[in-house]
Amino acid sequence: MQDEPNPLEILRAVATLLREELMPQLVGASAFNARVAANALDLVQRELALPATAAQEENGALSSLLGMDGDTQGLTTELARRIADRSIDPADPAVERLLWSITEAKLNVDQPAYGGLKRVLALRAAQHHR
């Protein structure tokens, strides 16, 4: 364990180095690969910055909805199976809320600038204030 810089600061520094110093000197495939690497570092930063409870909350919500315990991957697979065999209705408000919640959380890590996510979050905020 290090004191300073912390892992998030190291990732941020490497991504900045790639974007601001190296990418301007690169062309073609090398520039593209540097951009992909910088974006991957950004994604890891966002994943590491998530509260430790985020994964537990997703697992708990899946477990509660399905009425069973398990790891998140197994519970997600079970939810997909139940939706596919129609033993659970994806239009059920509880299912819909869970699916939106999981999707929003994943997009916040993977594609936080995604316009569709921003529109949904703004719409939800507007509905919440009514």
C-alpha angles and dihedrals in degrees: 000000000000129000102209134040098027121213093264091052091050092051091047091050093050092047090050091049091052094047102038105031111021106032094057088058095049133079137192119351093358092057090046092050091049090051091050090049092049091049090049090053090051090052092051089049091054092046092051091047092059115109112260088240095062095084091042091051092051091048092048093050092050091046092050094048094047097038093231141092127239144113118303095253092051093046091048090051090050091050090051091048092051092048091048094050090043095239087125124040115227088204091062105115093234092051092045092051091049094048091049091047093051092045093049092048092051093047091049088060101035104033111007092164093053107133094218091056092050091051093049092048091049091048092050091048091051091049091048092055093053 
